[in-house]
Amino acid sequence: MKLLLVAATKAEIQPFINIHPHTDVLITGVGMVATTYHLTKHLAKNSYDLVINAGIAGAFDRSIKLGEVIQVISEELPELGAEDGDHFVSLTDLGFMNPNEFPFTNGKLINNFRTENLKSLAGVTVNTVNGNESSIQKMVERCTPDVESMEGAAFFYVCLQENVKFIQLRSISNHVEKRNRANWDIPLAIKHLNNYLIEYVNKIY
């Protein structure tokens, strides 16, 4: 089993690296642009049986507890389009995108691979993390997401285009709300994420 672990920041997966120092790791930097560039460049030169994207995320669904590890099985790019007054117009509605043109399915990026014992949730990937009550409500109404990140859709897009088996694992550091870091628990999210990663990789190796 040849494995690649992808993360935006090293801090998110440092405990795993300490246990599995010989696993291939790619730190892309934060955001879709950096993730797309570095992952595409890396996969052009290397082949893997499985690529894992691991990191923390915010949850729209408050039934998802802080520190809970989930798998994201679909991704959307909710900011890709145009504003028309108070309304958002997608690239599909603008006529610039076929929602079923590969790698999209009904406008979403879908991963058919699953791991066991984790919730399978829908993600949105954003350039600006939501922290405004009005924008949060609009996002929920338009996309009905469970979680948000800043890299997930880019990771999905590259892996689907490169035809590699992949999975996105996220641990919840906060609920999506008006920005209040006092309510966040990043250390807990990182701890639980790495505990799961270590256990999962130990099983598949």
Legacy VTK file of the C-alpha trace (Angstrom):
# vtk DataFile Version 3.0
C-alpha trace
ASCII
DATASET POLYDATA
POINTS 205 float
0.000 0.000 0.000
1.572 3.257 -1.147
-0.053 6.160 0.677
0.101 9.946 0.376
-1.160 12.155 3.212
-2.109 15.683 2.144
-2.691 18.570 4.544
-2.835 22.337 4.332
-0.589 22.807 7.360
1.914 20.553 9.092
0.445 21.342 12.508
-2.776 19.527 11.594
-0.979 16.194 11.104
2.206 16.503 13.187
1.191 13.793 15.711
0.676 11.358 12.818
4.062 12.260 11.320
5.699 11.564 14.675
4.293 8.004 14.620
4.633 7.344 10.882
7.686 9.373 9.796
8.172 7.353 6.586
4.704 7.986 5.128
4.760 10.339 2.141
3.371 13.711 3.239
2.466 16.735 1.129
1.912 20.068 2.867
0.180 22.276 0.305
-0.475 25.497 2.154
-3.926 26.904 2.863
-6.539 27.329 0.166
-7.666 25.973 -3.177
-4.985 27.570 -5.347
-2.066 26.192 -3.329
-3.714 22.775 -2.973
-4.406 22.447 -6.694
-0.894 23.448 -7.716
1.101 21.357 -5.272
-1.075 18.237 -5.449
-1.193 18.226 -9.260
2.565 18.701 -9.451
3.160 15.895 -6.959
0.809 13.377 -8.556
2.335 14.034 -11.967
5.578 12.535 -10.656
4.316 9.928 -8.149
1.732 7.126 -8.053
-0.260 6.072 -4.981
-2.793 3.446 -3.992
-4.583 5.951 -1.763
-4.406 9.702 -1.176
-5.781 11.064 2.106
-6.632 14.716 2.690
-6.684 15.416 6.435
-7.434 18.593 8.315
-9.794 20.535 10.528
-13.105 22.015 9.406
-16.107 24.004 10.515
-19.533 22.361 10.855
-22.826 23.945 9.848
-24.693 21.082 11.497
-24.586 21.627 15.262
-25.328 17.967 15.935
-21.730 17.333 14.836
-19.620 17.663 17.968
-16.342 19.528 18.260
-13.513 17.059 17.755
-15.679 14.613 15.798
-13.918 13.046 12.812
-15.995 12.732 9.634
-15.450 11.872 5.983
-16.463 14.315 3.271
-17.973 12.498 0.297
-19.172 15.438 -1.819
-17.860 18.932 -2.433
-19.221 22.133 -3.945
-17.654 25.434 -4.995
-20.384 27.783 -3.757
-18.524 31.019 -4.552
-17.927 30.175 -8.226
-20.403 32.335 -10.105
-21.778 35.862 -10.061
-23.846 38.129 -7.861
-27.067 39.614 -9.198
-28.123 42.054 -6.537
-28.890 39.975 -3.464
-28.944 36.741 -5.473
-26.146 34.348 -6.402
-26.013 32.957 -9.941
-23.995 29.757 -10.463
-21.774 29.034 -13.445
-24.385 26.495 -14.560
-27.117 29.119 -14.522
-24.821 31.520 -16.362
-24.338 28.918 -19.084
-20.583 28.596 -18.518
-20.607 25.097 -17.043
-22.239 21.744 -17.724
-23.123 20.421 -14.230
-22.502 16.838 -15.418
-19.271 17.375 -17.284
-16.494 15.311 -15.695
-15.437 15.479 -12.921
-18.755 17.016 -11.802
-22.029 15.218 -11.113
-25.042 17.520 -10.817
-22.624 20.336 -10.129
-20.881 18.474 -7.304
-17.611 16.620 -6.924
-18.382 13.139 -5.625
-16.157 10.533 -3.993
-17.484 6.974 -4.158
-14.835 5.558 -1.815
-15.858 5.240 1.841
-14.174 4.277 5.070
-16.084 2.583 7.870
-17.382 4.021 11.144
-17.431 7.676 10.092
-20.304 9.945 9.123
-20.390 10.622 5.377
-21.071 14.331 4.924
-21.383 17.050 2.299
-18.797 19.812 2.146
-18.424 23.239 0.611
-15.040 24.767 -0.121
-14.638 28.510 0.280
-12.035 31.204 -0.106
-13.563 33.180 2.761
-14.605 31.199 5.836
-18.177 32.071 6.776
-18.566 34.310 9.821
-21.576 36.440 8.962
-25.059 35.338 9.974
-26.621 36.443 6.701
-24.033 34.752 4.484
-24.217 31.580 6.590
-27.989 31.418 6.165
-27.712 31.946 2.405
-25.070 29.226 2.141
-27.212 26.751 4.071
-30.294 27.505 1.993
-28.452 27.242 -1.319
-26.133 24.266 -0.718
-27.321 22.503 2.471
-23.721 21.714 3.485
-22.641 19.874 6.600
-19.080 21.228 6.783
-16.803 23.785 5.169
-13.091 23.865 4.414
-10.718 25.882 2.243
-9.147 22.977 0.319
-11.589 20.064 -0.042
-13.025 20.728 -3.506
-9.578 21.373 -4.957
-8.394 18.065 -3.526
-11.426 16.240 -4.967
-11.015 17.889 -8.370
-7.355 16.940 -8.751
-7.832 13.360 -7.530
-10.802 12.766 -9.820
-8.912 14.197 -12.798
-5.855 12.088 -12.002
-7.983 8.973 -11.383
-6.530 8.152 -7.979
-8.331 6.599 -5.021
-8.837 9.222 -2.320
-10.590 10.146 0.880
-11.058 13.409 2.776
-11.020 13.211 6.577
-11.916 16.227 8.685
-12.155 16.849 12.403
-14.496 19.593 13.557
-12.743 22.521 15.248
-15.730 24.888 15.357
-19.313 25.419 14.351
-19.931 27.871 11.532
-21.208 31.040 13.179
-20.249 34.658 13.765
-16.518 34.414 14.397
-15.829 33.601 18.051
-12.576 31.737 18.678
-13.545 31.231 22.319
-15.971 28.578 21.067
-13.337 26.767 18.979
-11.319 23.749 20.059
-8.508 23.265 17.573
-6.311 21.152 19.914
-9.172 18.686 20.432
-9.850 18.513 16.689
-6.188 17.861 15.901
-5.926 15.232 18.634
-8.945 13.267 17.430
-7.985 13.638 13.763
-4.537 12.203 14.346
-5.782 9.432 16.598
-8.090 8.322 13.808
-5.407 8.697 11.129
-2.940 6.585 13.095
-5.520 3.868 13.723
-6.714 3.904 10.107
-3.240 3.735 8.573
-2.199 0.999 10.979
-5.115 -1.075 9.677
-4.447 -0.619 5.961
-0.663 -1.043 6.036
LINES 1 206
205 0 1 2 3 4 5 6 7 8 9 10 11 12 13 14 15 16 17 18 19 20 21 22 23 24 25 26 27 28 29 30 31 32 33 34 35 36 37 38 39 40 41 42 43 44 45 46 47 48 49 50 51 52 53 54 55 56 57 58 59 60 61 62 63 64 65 66 67 68 69 70 71 72 73 74 75 76 77 78 79 80 81 82 83 84 85 86 87 88 89 90 91 92 93 94 95 96 97 98 99 100 101 102 103 104 105 106 107 108 109 110 111 112 113 114 115 116 117 118 119 120 121 122 123 124 125 126 127 128 129 130 131 132 133 134 135 136 137 138 139 140 141 142 143 144 145 146 147 148 149 150 151 152 153 154 155 156 157 158 159 160 161 162 163 164 165 166 167 168 169 170 171 172 173 174 175 176 177 178 179 180 181 182 183 184 185 186 187 188 189 190 191 192 193 194 195 196 197 198 199 200 201 202 203 204
